[in-house]
């Protein structure tokens, strides 16, 4: 049996601490790797504690809507803003 790694296992608080304001952090991993879980839990907690904000960009509107519902249910819209890539462009 293969030991599957998740984003939360791979990115530690010490990694987050090394990120500088204005850095663009891209997390690219397959479906089920825990990207959303990491942002909604580990990264959220760190940012809440340190008064930072998260801009979470997703490629599809239906995914944005689903994740926004989860954020509202968990009262985490104070730190996480979620948008599609397309909403940031003039396309």
Secondary structure in CASP SS format (residue, H / E / C, confidence):
PFRMAT SS
TARGET T0000
AUTHOR 0000-0000-0000
METHOD secondary structure of the structure
MODEL  1
X C 1.00
X C 1.00
X C 1.00
X C 1.00
X C 1.00
X C 1.00
X H 1.00
X H 1.00
X H 1.00
X H 1.00
X C 1.00
X C 1.00
X H 1.00
X H 1.00
X H 1.00
X H 1.00
X H 1.00
X H 1.00
X C 1.00
X C 1.00
X C 1.00
X C 1.00
X C 1.00
X C 1.00
X C 1.00
X C 1.00
X C 1.00
X C 1.00
X C 1.00
X C 1.00
X C 1.00
X C 1.00
X C 1.00
X C 1.00
X H 1.00
X H 1.00
X H 1.00
X H 1.00
X H 1.00
X H 1.00
X H 1.00
X H 1.00
X H 1.00
X H 1.00
X H 1.00
X H 1.00
X H 1.00
X H 1.00
X H 1.00
X H 1.00
X C 1.00
X C 1.00
X C 1.00
X E 1.00
X E 1.00
X E 1.00
X E 1.00
X E 1.00
X C 1.00
X C 1.00
X H 1.00
X H 1.00
X H 1.00
X H 1.00
X H 1.00
X H 1.00
X H 1.00
X H 1.00
X H 1.00
X H 1.00
X H 1.00
X H 1.00
X H 1.00
X C 1.00
X C 1.00
X C 1.00
X C 1.00
X C 1.00
X C 1.00
X E 1.00
X E 1.00
X E 1.00
X E 1.00
X E 1.00
X C 1.00
X H 1.00
X H 1.00
X H 1.00
X C 1.00
X C 1.00
X C 1.00
END
